[in-house]
Amino acid sequence: MSSHGSNSFIPLNIAVLTVSDTRDESNDTSGQLLVERVTTAGHQLAEKAIVKDDIYQLRAIVSKWIADENVHAVISTGGTGFTLRDNTPEALMPLFDKNVEGFGEVFRAISLEEIGTSTVQSRAFGGIANQTVILCVPGSTNACRTAWDKLIKEQLDASHRPCNFVPHLNTENVNACETRG
């Protein structure tokens, strides 16, 4: 972890996970949107998967990505609501070394402008495990668009100031957070 102070964009290897009992590659519009946003932003798609909303299947795939030093970030879509089959928080939070409490808070604040008080039913959340950031958003395509465009894109961009997640990830070239002055 060297090269502190550089404001250069660093392409990350990002895995995209769709959590759904009903989606497949032909109708996974949320996962497809995230893949498009990731690659258009200049990052590399490390892997894409669709997994049933099952705690142990979720843990297995995300644990594999966390253990892979070439995966810097995981973005998951789906399973963050309140139905009996929405298990993403319960599955993934135990894997975290640190929670990113502000991720869910900021996502809900942004969503409040778009969907009103229904945003309280979003359990969007984030964490870091083994120098991999994991960001989990609702399954709707609009929620994924909001999350990427208004929050995730900047936080996975090493040139975003004053701070971003890149210095905390398993990358060769990282930038330190700047003070707020």
Salt bridges, closest charged atoms under 4 A:
ASP21 OD2 - ARG85 NE 2.80
GLU25 OE2 - LYS48 NZ 3.13
ASP28 OD2 - LYS48 NZ 2.59
GLU36 OE1 - ARG37 NH1 2.92
GLU47 OE2 - LYS64 NZ 3.22
GLU90 OE2 - ARG123 NH1 2.66
GLU114 OE2 - LYS150 NZ 2.87
ASP149 OD1 - ARG37 NE 2.79
GLU154 OE1 - HIS160 NE2 3.70
GLU178 OE2 - ARG161 NE 2.94
